[in-house]
Amino acid sequence: MLSDVNSHAPDGQPWRITVLRNTNGMVATFMDWGATWLSARVPMLDGSVREALLGCATPSDYLHQDAYLGATVGRYANRIANAELRPLSLALVANQGPHQLHGGPEGFDKRRWQIVSQSENAVHYRLDSPDGDQGYPGNLIADVTFELLEDNTVSIHYQAQTDRLCPVNLTNHAYFNLDAHHGDARQHRLQLHADSYLPVDSAGIPAAPLKPVAGTSFDFRQPKCVMDDFLADSDQQAVKGYDHAFLLTHSDKDQCAATLWSADGRLALDVFTTAPALQFYTGNYLAGTRAREQESYTAFQGIALESEFLPDSPNHSEWPQPDCWLQPGEFWRSETRYRFTPQ
């Protein structure tokens, strides 16, 4: 996949690829551009290996896609309505119509992150974001550490600090497909431990208060096939499928927030996170995205489970979650773990 590894990024420097391995034979690959998770190759019980992540064929291909494949996104993941921090009467740089998505047109996914340290099983990236970057206040230092554990878990630790009051919401935008052949990911089964979700309009902007999942197509409290209730109601139809934040019933890194199973049931992915919400996205707009094994992906070929605050949280202090505003002198920290288990 890395045939142009000797080519150069937009800043004229080469891509820096880090490969992590554990004693089980799992291999996870990362790139400093966008602090991007490129690949997760999981050894199966029958001796085969499954690639669990969507990705591009070469590093430079990542510059020519807008799906945020595997990228670390920030300063604020997901959407901010009208690109405005209303509590500060501050305008951000819009990049999705009048709104801001994933930190703006030159968000953290489009930056060279510094490699602070790396080892056989971990890589630590850092990014300095100056005051005014994409409209955000304050000089911010962001850190993300990827660690491959012996139980086939990819652990992601986020940290940020700022010298001015600013909202922070970092996540990773990996798309998972646990099948041996990456077909329609809606054939996966999902369990999501959430009692409520956030309805959005066609632009993905929160359009109503949190809504109970009970009695709706958004109820994944018991495992079900993603396709079972697909496009069953107007909340899904507005965004061509699932692309919604679910408020988790707990934010405990030791309690499972969600589990995804391959269509054949032979590979499971458990998600653990300290974040208050997961954005469940069925890849509704993936069509045309450059792909590793084929020319381009089709819609619904991958599933994202992004740990985060609810979208537009800086403008909604009423929501029942921790404060997304980072104070000067304090640290924002978040941890998410993705554990791959052959069945």
Sequence and secondary structure as in RCSB ss.txt:
>XXXX:A:sequence
MLSDVNSHAPDGQPWRITVLRNTNGMVATFMDWGATWLSARVPMLDGSVREALLGCATPSDYLHQDAYLGATVGR
YANRIANAELRPLSLALVANQGPHQLHGGPEGFDKRRWQIVSQSENAVHYRLDSPDGDQGYPGNLIADVTFELLE
DNTVSIHYQAQTDRLCPVNLTNHAYFNLDAHHGDARQHRLQLHADSYLPVDSAGIPAAPLKPVAGTSFDFRQPKC
VMDDFLADSDQQAVKGYDHAFLLTHSDKDQCAATLWSADGRLALDVFTTAPALQFYTGNYLAGTRAREQESYTAF
QGIALESEFLPDSPNHSEWPQPDCWLQPGEFWRSETRYRFTPQ
>XXXX:A:secstr
  TTTTSB TTSSB  EEEEE TT  EEEEETBTTEEEEEEEE TTS EEE B   SSGGGGGG SS TT EE S
B SEEGGGEEGGGTEE    BTTBEETT TT GGGSB EEEEE SSEEEEEEEE TTGGG  S EEEEEEEEE T
TSEEEEEEEEEESS EE B EE   B  SSS   GGGSEEEE EEEE  B TTS B SS EE TTSTT  SS EE
TTTTTT SHHHHTTTS EEEEEES   TTSEEEEEE TTSSEEEEEEESSSEEEEE  TT TT B SSSSB  TT
S BEEEEES TTGGG TTSSS   EE TT  EEEEEEEEEEE 
